[in-house]
């Protein structure tokens, strides 16, 4: 059965490329849009109080298949294939192709060449931008927004250590479906960190368990290495070293570094056993 999180199909409408695979009243070609807000929620239903399943970041492309006529668009993210409802106000037709991405944990966009001006946007790690030109201090977008040059890198920039990226999120609040330092969840932390290091990564922890790395044997699991992933049902953590891990979790309501044995015991006491440890 097709995963509804990754399959743009509802009884009313479905993506044209799914014709013959799923049942729907009509099949449509997707319309290309891009996210123009710093962060756009991707919700389960077209309502501001509906569950946020994930987020789309500035510059991300979205194939839109449907609209509800009340400000919501239903589509599929190009980056990881996730399907859901986004606010139409957060989307626009693609303008110029992105040339750079945000490499700082967060950055600010200013309306002119001065950091004393009130910022017009806050942008998280991984946001994509089209830069028209640069000077000694700023990179300037096609719209004329000025961003600190040192907070940007080329699209092909790769972090050398994805665990180091995750460590930079320590202290960030926990947010279900979040993908930024303004709020992030366990699988969002894994996805954002791996993506920053140039490794493709699915969105949710069950998808990551199914699609990433190889499962360690019991013997191998006694010698954890930096970058190993520990999976529970509905949760994932990143191994830092032989004794600690880093994860975004609802117990601390934050991204934290935690003693591995303590974390395993705490989560077990809450009713969940480790289902696998995987090595990339």
C-alpha positions as CSV (number, residue, x, y, z in Angstrom):
1,X,0.0,0.0,0.0
2,X,1.3,3.4,-0.9
3,X,2.4,5.6,2.0
4,X,0.0,8.6,2.1
5,X,2.9,10.7,3.5
6,X,4.7,10.3,0.2
7,X,1.9,9.7,-2.3
8,X,0.0,12.7,-3.6
9,X,-3.4,10.9,-3.9
10,X,-6.8,11.6,-2.4
11,X,-10.2,10.3,-3.5
12,X,-10.9,13.7,-5.1
13,X,-7.5,14.3,-6.9
14,X,-4.2,12.7,-7.5
15,X,-0.9,13.4,-9.3
16,X,-1.0,12.6,-13.0
17,X,2.1,10.3,-12.6
18,X,0.0,8.1,-10.3
19,X,-2.7,7.4,-12.9
20,X,-3.2,3.6,-13.2
21,X,-1.7,3.1,-9.7
22,X,-4.3,4.7,-7.5
23,X,-8.0,5.6,-7.7
24,X,-9.0,9.2,-7.8
25,X,-11.8,11.3,-9.4
26,X,-9.3,13.2,-11.4
27,X,-5.5,13.3,-12.2
28,X,-3.6,16.5,-12.6
29,X,-0.2,17.7,-13.5
30,X,1.6,19.4,-10.6
31,X,2.2,23.2,-10.8
32,X,5.7,24.2,-9.7
33,X,6.0,26.6,-6.8
34,X,8.6,27.6,-4.3
35,X,8.5,28.5,-0.6
36,X,9.0,32.2,-0.1
37,X,8.6,32.3,3.7
38,X,11.5,31.4,6.0
39,X,9.6,28.3,7.1
40,X,6.2,27.0,5.9
41,X,4.2,24.4,7.8
42,X,3.2,21.3,6.0
43,X,-0.1,20.2,7.6
44,X,-2.2,17.1,7.6
45,X,-5.4,19.1,6.8
46,X,-6.0,22.6,5.4
47,X,-6.3,24.4,8.7
48,X,-4.0,26.4,10.9
49,X,-4.7,24.2,13.9
50,X,-4.1,20.9,12.0
51,X,-1.2,18.7,12.8
52,X,2.1,19.9,11.4
53,X,3.7,16.8,9.8
54,X,6.9,18.6,8.6
55,X,8.1,22.0,7.3
56,X,9.3,23.4,4.0
57,X,12.1,25.9,4.1
58,X,12.7,29.1,2.0
59,X,13.5,28.2,-1.6
60,X,12.2,24.7,-1.5
61,X,10.2,23.6,-4.6
62,X,6.7,22.2,-4.2
63,X,4.5,20.5,-6.8
64,X,1.0,21.8,-6.1
65,X,-1.9,19.5,-7.1
66,X,-4.9,21.1,-5.5
67,X,-6.2,24.1,-3.6
68,X,-9.2,24.3,-1.3
69,X,-10.2,27.9,-2.2
70,X,-9.6,29.1,1.4
71,X,-5.9,29.8,1.3
72,X,-4.4,26.3,1.4
73,X,-2.5,24.4,-1.3
74,X,-2.0,20.6,-1.4
75,X,1.2,19.3,-2.8
76,X,4.5,17.4,-2.6
77,X,7.9,18.6,-1.6
78,X,10.7,18.1,-4.1
79,X,13.3,17.5,-1.5
80,X,12.0,14.5,0.3
81,X,8.6,13.8,-1.4
82,X,6.5,14.7,1.6
83,X,2.8,15.4,0.9
84,X,0.6,17.8,2.7
85,X,-1.2,21.2,2.9
86,X,0.8,24.4,2.9
87,X,-0.5,28.0,3.2
88,X,-0.8,29.5,-0.2
89,X,0.6,32.8,1.2
90,X,3.9,31.0,1.7
91,X,4.2,30.0,-2.0
92,X,5.0,31.7,-5.2
93,X,5.9,30.8,-8.8
94,X,9.6,30.0,-9.0
95,X,11.6,33.1,-9.9
96,X,15.4,32.7,-10.4
97,X,17.1,29.4,-9.6
98,X,18.8,29.3,-6.2
99,X,22.5,29.9,-6.2
100,X,23.3,29.7,-2.4
101,X,22.1,28.2,0.8
102,X,22.1,29.2,4.4
103,X,25.0,27.4,6.2
104,X,24.5,29.2,9.6
105,X,22.1,27.7,12.1
106,X,19.9,30.8,11.5
107,X,20.5,34.1,9.7
108,X,18.7,37.4,9.2
109,X,17.8,39.2,6.0
110,X,17.9,43.0,6.0
111,X,16.1,45.4,3.7
112,X,19.4,47.3,2.9
113,X,23.1,47.3,3.5
114,X,23.0,47.9,7.3
115,X,22.6,45.5,10.3
116,X,20.9,48.4,12.1
117,X,17.9,48.1,9.9
118,X,14.9,46.0,11.1
119,X,15.3,42.5,9.6
120,X,12.7,41.5,7.0
121,X,13.1,37.7,7.5
122,X,14.7,35.0,9.7
123,X,16.0,32.1,7.6
124,X,17.1,28.7,9.0
125,X,19.9,26.4,8.0
126,X,19.3,24.9,4.6
127,X,17.2,27.8,3.1
128,X,17.9,28.4,-0.6
129,X,18.4,31.8,-2.1
130,X,19.2,33.4,-5.4
131,X,22.1,35.8,-4.9
132,X,22.4,38.6,-7.4
133,X,25.7,40.0,-6.2
134,X,28.0,40.2,-3.2
135,X,30.1,42.9,-1.5
136,X,32.6,42.7,1.4
137,X,29.8,42.4,4.0
138,X,26.6,41.2,2.3
139,X,25.2,38.8,-0.2
140,X,22.3,40.5,-1.9
141,X,19.3,38.6,-3.2
142,X,17.3,39.3,-6.4
143,X,14.7,41.1,-4.2
144,X,17.4,43.3,-2.7
145,X,17.6,41.6,0.7
146,X,21.0,41.8,2.3
147,X,22.3,38.8,4.2
148,X,25.7,38.3,6.0
149,X,28.1,36.7,3.5
150,X,29.6,34.4,6.1
151,X,26.2,32.8,6.7
152,X,25.8,31.6,3.2
153,X,27.6,29.0,1.0
154,X,27.2,27.5,-2.5
155,X,24.5,25.0,-3.1
156,X,27.1,22.2,-3.2
157,X,28.7,23.1,0.2
158,X,29.0,20.0,2.4
159,X,29.5,19.9,6.1
160,X,32.3,17.4,7.0
161,X,30.6,15.9,10.0
162,X,26.8,15.6,10.2
163,X,27.0,14.9,14.0
164,X,28.7,18.2,14.4
165,X,25.7,19.8,12.7
166,X,23.3,18.1,15.1
167,X,25.4,19.3,18.0
168,X,24.9,22.9,16.9
169,X,21.1,22.5,17.5
170,X,21.7,21.8,21.3
171,X,19.2,24.0,23.1
172,X,16.8,24.3,20.2
173,X,13.2,23.8,21.4
174,X,11.4,20.5,20.5
175,X,8.7,21.0,17.9
176,X,6.7,18.2,16.4
177,X,7.3,18.3,12.6
178,X,10.0,21.0,13.0
179,X,13.1,21.3,10.9
180,X,14.9,24.4,12.2
181,X,16.6,25.9,15.2
182,X,13.3,27.6,16.0
183,X,11.9,24.2,16.7
184,X,12.9,20.7,15.6
185,X,11.9,17.0,16.2
186,X,14.1,13.9,16.4
187,X,13.9,12.9,12.8
188,X,14.0,16.5,11.6
189,X,17.4,16.8,13.4
190,X,18.7,13.7,11.6
191,X,17.4,14.8,8.2
192,X,18.7,18.4,8.4
193,X,22.1,17.2,9.7
194,X,22.6,14.5,7.1
195,X,21.4,16.8,4.3
196,X,23.9,19.5,5.4
197,X,26.6,16.9,4.9
198,X,25.4,15.9,1.5
199,X,23.6,12.7,2.4
200,X,20.0,12.2,1.2
201,X,17.7,11.4,4.1
202,X,13.9,10.6,4.4
203,X,11.8,12.7,6.8
204,X,10.3,10.5,9.5
205,X,12.1,8.1,11.9
206,X,10.4,5.0,10.5
207,X,11.4,6.0,7.0
208,X,15.0,6.6,8.2
209,X,15.0,3.2,10.0
210,X,13.9,1.5,6.7
211,X,16.2,3.5,4.4
212,X,19.4,4.4,6.1
213,X,22.6,2.4,6.8
214,X,22.9,-1.2,7.9
215,X,21.7,-2.7,11.1
216,X,24.4,-3.6,13.7
217,X,24.7,-7.0,15.3
218,X,24.5,-7.3,19.1
219,X,28.3,-7.6,19.2
220,X,28.8,-4.5,17.0
221,X,26.3,-2.5,19.1
222,X,28.6,-2.8,22.2
223,X,31.1,-0.5,20.4
224,X,29.0,2.5,19.2
225,X,30.7,4.9,16.9
226,X,30.1,8.6,16.1
227,X,27.3,8.9,13.6
228,X,25.5,5.6,14.5
229,X,21.7,6.0,14.7
230,X,19.7,4.4,17.6
231,X,16.0,3.7,16.7
232,X,13.1,3.2,19.0
233,X,9.5,3.1,17.8
234,X,8.8,6.7,16.9
235,X,12.2,8.0,18.0
236,X,15.8,8.3,16.7
237,X,19.0,9.6,18.3
238,X,22.5,10.2,17.0
239,X,25.5,8.7,18.7
240,X,28.2,11.3,19.5
241,X,30.8,9.0,21.0
242,X,31.1,5.8,23.1
243,X,29.1,7.4,26.0
244,X,26.8,10.1,24.7
245,X,24.1,10.8,22.1
246,X,22.4,13.9,20.8
247,X,18.7,14.0,20.1
248,X,15.6,16.3,20.0
249,X,13.1,14.8,22.4
250,X,9.8,15.7,24.1
251,X,11.1,14.6,27.5
252,X,13.5,17.6,27.6
253,X,11.4,19.6,25.1
254,X,14.8,20.4,23.5
255,X,17.7,19.1,21.6
256,X,20.2,17.8,24.2
257,X,23.3,15.8,24.6
258,X,22.6,12.9,27.0
259,X,24.4,10.0,28.5
260,X,23.5,7.0,26.2
261,X,22.9,4.5,29.0
262,X,20.7,7.0,30.9
263,X,18.7,7.8,27.8
264,X,18.2,4.1,27.0
265,X,17.1,3.4,30.5
266,X,14.8,6.4,30.7
267,X,13.1,5.6,27.3
268,X,12.8,1.9,28.4
269,X,11.1,3.0,31.6
270,X,8.6,4.9,29.5
271,X,7.8,1.7,27.7
272,X,10.0,1.7,24.6
273,X,12.8,-0.7,23.7
274,X,15.5,-0.1,21.0
275,X,14.4,-1.6,17.8
276,X,17.7,-1.2,15.9
277,X,21.1,0.5,15.8
278,X,22.2,1.4,12.3
279,X,25.6,2.5,10.9
280,X,25.8,4.7,7.8
